[in-house]
Amino acid sequence: SKNGYKVAAICPMNSVSRAHTEVFIPDPWSDNAYKGSSFFIKKIVDVIQQSVRQNVSNTNNIYSYFIMLAAVVYFGNLKSFFRQIKHGIGSFKNKWIKAVMLDELLQDIFLYHFKKNKLNYLSVFLNAGAHIQHHYFFNSIVYDGLNTNPDWYINKQTDPVLYSYESYDKFIGALMQQNKVNKSKVVIATGLSQEPCEKTIFYWKLKVNKFMKSININDFILHPKMSRDFELEFDSITQMNTALLKLRECEIENEKIFNLHARSNRIFCEFVYGKNIDMQTSVVI
């Protein structure tokens, strides 16, 4: 972009839009501004951010499905439309499918601009595969260990990892087919390899506002981060230090539940307690 090339950047991790960026859909965890001439871009950004940041919720927002399908009609094709209908129906029973739906929407946006062939550089960052592997690797046909996911979490016969890989396979096939016309340089980088956990780790996401109120930490601005992390911003360093002292002492069964990093008037918090939590679990300060 700095060299004057026309760029489309779709969900680049931790990146920002530059002067010559024609299309920019920010990383769902960032608050960077979007860029694009299509009416759908802003709506898509809102839906992606809401869906990714609230993936712990079991609710399905009908409005978000409507926006996604309308965007598929605009950016995709008939095959994409029917695939998303199938995904959407499946997601009411298996909420993890919504991650694949979001990835395929990003794929359609990428291919739409790739087919136009009017930009010098395009990139897309897809995250559903990693999200699904982290949560459901024990269900994969390639996992031969002894661990299993609990029945309340997912049906034993379901293989979300294979489901997400099939989605990527379809995307790469469409990309290679189109590139017979474009004859562009295509680079595919993956981080898909994974070592299975020896023991089950629970990744909890804290209801931050409710928790902080219960331990009398108030008057902060919450900045959600990826996965189970979050940042608290305070009006003063004094307020920040008071909160920091309390959070450092929070334990479950003599184990710390936070990793904390203070800087200026902010606290970056990682919720690191990895054992099961039920209605009998108590947090002690």
Salt bridges, closest charged atoms under 4 A:
ASP31 OD1 - ARG53 NH2 3.08
ASP46 OD2 - LYS42 NZ 3.00
GLU104 OE2 - ARG83 NH2 2.71
GLU104 OE2 - HIS87 NE2 3.22
ASP151 OD1 - LYS156 NZ 2.53
GLU231 OE2 - ARG263 NH2 2.91
GLU231 OE1 - ARG266 NH1 2.78
GLU233 OE1 - HIS223 NE2 2.78
GLU233 OE1 - ARG266 NH2 3.12
GLU251 OE2 - LYS256 NZ 3.56
GLU255 OE2 - LYS275 NZ 2.63
GLU270 OE1 - HIS261 NE2 3.14
